[in-house]
Amino acid sequence: MRGVEYMAFKIIVLIAAIALIIFFIIFLIRWIIFNKPTDGIKIVQYRNPNKAFLVMNMCEKFKSNYSDEFINDVNNAIQYADDNKYKVIYLYLYKKDNSEYDKRLKVINNVFFNQNFADAFSNKEFERYLVDNRVNEIYIAGSDLACSILKTSLGAKNRGYKINLIKKAIKTSSKKTLSL
């Protein structure tokens, strides 16, 4: 009987090892896809181009990471963009409305887009909005969750947009993000 128990144990260990390997492969593939900036069609040189101001990932659940000074810097940048007729766009990782945004954040319109991946250009509606509004220059502020500012900047650069990071209004732990 002992041999049967030992064989059953070996089968269970083998199944667990296979499941772990499959999980790791799926995780690795998802991580690669999530972290790769997108490629896209180059934008045209618009006759009267517009500028867009992206407010990225200012989540209520991470508000303890945002000092009042940082929120003030982001809000001042939003106000400047609005005053200068930039298209202000709010981006949120996995959510499409403002219900999860830090309540201290200045929300001046209802232009919200969901990011399914770190690069906001993974959302075709967002990309279409920029094209429809003849945007050729992008300003970015906010929180760099999952390196989303970095990946979105690279995705924008791949399409020919001019990128401007409002460094005073970006919260990131990545020196690579601020070196763009």
C-alpha positions in Angstrom: 0.0 0.0 0.0 2.9 2.3 0.7 4.0 2.2 -2.9 0.6 3.4 -4.1 0.6 6.3 -1.6 4.1 7.2 -2.8 3.0 7.1 -6.4 0.0 9.3 -5.7 2.2 11.8 -3.9 4.6 11.9 -6.9 1.6 12.5 -9.2 0.3 15.4 -7.0 3.7 17.0 -6.9 4.1 16.7 -10.7 0.6 18.2 -11.3 1.5 21.1 -8.9 4.8 21.7 -10.6 3.1 21.8 -14.1 0.5 24.2 -12.8 3.2 26.4 -11.3 5.1 26.4 -14.6 1.9 27.3 -16.6 1.1 30.1 -14.1 4.6 31.5 -14.5 4.5 31.4 -18.3 1.1 33.2 -18.3 2.4 35.7 -15.8 5.6 36.3 -17.9 3.6 36.7 -21.2 1.1 39.2 -19.5 4.0 41.1 -18.0 5.8 41.5 -21.3 2.6 42.6 -23.1 1.6 45.0 -20.2 5.0 46.7 -20.2 5.6 47.0 -23.9 4.9 50.4 -25.4 2.5 50.2 -28.4 3.4 51.0 -31.9 0.9 52.9 -34.1 0.4 54.9 -37.2 2.4 58.1 -37.3 0.2 61.2 -36.8 -0.1 63.6 -39.7 1.2 67.2 -39.5 -2.0 69.1 -38.8 -2.6 72.5 -40.2 -3.8 74.0 -36.9 -2.7 71.4 -34.3 -3.9 71.2 -30.7 -2.2 70.3 -27.5 -3.4 67.7 -25.0 -2.8 67.5 -21.3 -2.9 64.0 -19.8 -3.7 63.6 -16.1 -2.7 60.0 -15.3 -3.7 57.7 -12.6 -4.5 60.1 -9.7 -6.2 57.3 -7.7 -8.1 57.9 -4.5 -6.7 54.7 -3.1 -3.2 56.0 -3.4 -3.9 59.5 -2.1 -1.8 59.0 1.0 1.2 59.0 -1.5 0.2 62.5 -2.8 1.2 65.5 -0.7 -1.0 68.5 -0.8 1.9 70.3 -2.6 1.9 67.6 -5.3 -1.9 67.8 -5.8 -1.6 71.6 -5.9 1.1 71.3 -8.6 -1.1 68.9 -10.7 -4.1 71.2 -10.2 -2.1 74.3 -11.3 -0.9 72.4 -14.4 -4.5 71.4 -15.2 -5.7 75.0 -14.8 -2.9 76.2 -17.0 -3.8 73.7 -19.7 -7.4 74.6 -19.5 -6.7 78.3 -19.7 -4.6 77.7 -22.8 -7.2 75.6 -24.5 -5.3 72.3 -24.3 -7.5 69.2 -24.5 -7.5 68.0 -20.9 -7.8 64.2 -20.7 -8.0 62.0 -17.5 -6.5 58.5 -17.8 -7.1 55.8 -15.3 -5.6 52.3 -15.1 -8.6 49.9 -15.3 -11.4 52.5 -14.6 -13.3 54.8 -17.0 -14.9 57.5 -14.8 -13.8 59.9 -12.1 -15.2 58.0 -9.2 -11.8 56.6 -8.2 -9.9 59.9 -8.6 -8.4 61.7 -5.7 -11.1 64.0 -4.5 -8.6 66.9 -4.3 -8.0 66.7 -8.0 -9.3 69.5 -10.3 -11.7 67.8 -12.7 -12.7 70.3 -15.4 -14.5 68.1 -17.9 -15.7 64.6 -18.4 -13.1 63.3 -20.8 -11.9 60.0 -19.1 -10.3 57.1 -20.7 -9.4 53.7 -19.3 -6.0 52.2 -19.8 -6.0 48.4 -20.1 -2.3 48.3 -20.1 0.5 50.7 -19.0 0.5 52.5 -22.3 -2.6 54.6 -22.7 -2.4 54.1 -26.4 -3.6 50.5 -25.9 -7.0 52.1 -25.7 -8.0 52.8 -29.3 -10.8 55.3 -28.2 -8.1 57.4 -26.5 -5.9 57.3 -29.6 -8.9 58.2 -31.9 -9.8 61.1 -29.6 -6.3 62.6 -30.1 -6.5 62.2 -33.8 -10.1 63.5 -34.1 -8.9 66.6 -32.1 -5.8 67.1 -34.2 -3.4 66.8 -31.3 0.3 66.8 -32.1 1.8 67.7 -28.7 1.2 66.1 -25.4 1.8 67.3 -21.8 1.7 64.7 -19.0 1.3 64.9 -15.2 0.1 62.5 -12.6 1.1 59.3 -11.0 3.4 56.8 -12.8 1.6 53.6 -11.7 3.0 50.6 -13.4 5.4 52.9 -15.3 2.3 54.1 -17.3 3.7 57.6 -17.9 6.9 56.1 -19.3 5.0 53.6 -21.5 2.5 56.2 -22.7 5.3 58.6 -23.5 7.1 56.0 -25.5 3.8 55.0 -27.3 3.2 58.7 -28.1 6.8 59.1 -29.3 6.4 56.0 -31.6 3.5 57.9 -33.2 5.3 61.2 -33.7 3.8 63.2 -30.9 5.9 65.8 -29.2 6.1 64.9 -25.5 6.4 67.2 -22.5 6.6 65.9 -18.9 5.5 68.3 -16.2 8.2 66.9 -13.8 7.0 69.0 -10.9 3.6 67.3 -11.3 4.7 63.7 -11.7 5.0 61.2 -8.9 7.2 58.3 -9.9 9.9 56.0 -8.5 11.4 55.5 -11.9 14.3 57.8 -12.8 13.9 56.5 -16.4 10.5 58.2 -16.6 11.8 61.6 -15.8 14.8 61.2 -18.2 12.6 61.2 -21.3 
